């Protein structure tokens, strides 16, 4: 019974928003310090490597003495270079090879964004994408329902927009997923905002932009995505064949955080299309499961690699996990 009340208490803490307009934003310290602690896929069976369509290649818990470290909501992986972005506008970058040891660690802060940056609401950065040709990053901000473009070193902001179609989105339903597609288009998926008439089916609003979403032209198509029942989409990444991989997250009293991965065929999608995915893996006990909010897709020796990271909400009872899988579709 006592354990049940504990779970109920921590779940309430997780659900209480901490991004109100009067909550001051705290930044990472000036000394970049982080270490990795290797973790098995299944603590009860350390030899286990299979999870649905995934093969576990290794993983680690990211640990730092900096009290602001964590809260990772988005990620990009370019070769051995990792960029993790927190929902406070904090940036952690490092290099890591097959030994799972972090090197060249860098702590930084988004150089600009909505508002003054003094409050959490100003830097509630929830999604991140990258154009390898232009060498630019884009960040989606919840609360403000805005998208900003930055240079490749996060030294300056170069453009911003609050697309009119996003202005009425709920404060917690902003651009939770932001993907630059291989053909140059961009896709945005709201975490909780529903299209008109989409409540019965559990749809979430999705947008497709023909080019840079900070361009005044706005989206060329408004469509919707239906996540697994009871789940909310928390990030997405494009697969080599043009389909979309979406991580969907749920919080319940019994299980706390669980997640489902779905593959969504967006090829040929037009305005009004209702997108549904095929489930390929579930993160739930006994395997590692936490508040998974960040995805990245890379290629190694002709195979598709999935990286997934969790947002620990800066809570002692959660973890900042970084897991690596081979995707076998």
CORVENCOR-V882606 format. One line per field, one symbol per residue. ss: DSSP state (~ for helix, > for strand, _ for the rest). phi: phi as a letter, one per 40 degrees, with the letter a starting at -180 (. if undefined). psi: psi as a letter, one per 40 degrees, with the letter a starting at -180 (. if undefined). A space follows every 10 residues. Layout:
BEGIN
ss = ???
phi = ???
psi = ???
END
This chain:
BEGIN
ss = _~~~~~~~~~ ~~~~~_____ ___>______ ____>>>>__ _>_______> >__>>>>>>> >>>_______ _>>>>>>>__ >>>>>>___> >>>>>>____ _>>>>>>>>_ ________>~ ~~~_>>>>>> >____>>>>> >____>>>>> >_____>>>> >__~~~____ ____>>>>>> _____>>>>> __________ __>>>>>>>_ __________ >>>>>>____ _>>>>>>>__ ___>>>>>>> >>___>>>>> >>>>______ ___>>>>>>> >>>___>___ _>>>>>>>>> __>>>>>>>> __________ >>>>>>>__
phi = .ccccccccc ccdccccbbc cbcccbbccc bcbabbbcbc cbdcadccbc afcbbcbhaa ccbaccccdh gcbaabbbgb bbbbbccbgc bbbababccg bcbfcbbabd caicgcgcbd ccbccbaaaa bcccgbbbbc bcgcfbbbbb ccbfcacbaa abddcccccc dbbcccbabc cccgcbbbbc cbcbcdgccc cgcbcbbbbc adcccccgcc abbabbcddg bbcbaaaccd cgcbbbcbbb bbccbfcbab cbbbcbcgcb dgcbcbbbcb abcadccdaa ccbbbabbbb fgbcbbbbbb ccffbccbbc cbbbbccbb
psi = dddddddddd ddddehiffi eehihhiiie hhhiiihiii dhdegeeheh gbeihheiii hhiieheeha fheiihhhbe hhhhhieeei hhiiihaeef hhifhhhiih eiaiaeedid ddfgheihii hddefiiihh hidefihihi ieefdiheii ighdeedeii defagdhhhh ideeiihhhi dehiiheedd efiihiihhd aheehedaie hhaihhiihe ihheiiihid eeihhhhhii hiddebhiih hihhhehehi hehhhiihhe ihhiheihha ghehiihihh feihhhhhii heefideiig ihihihhg.
END
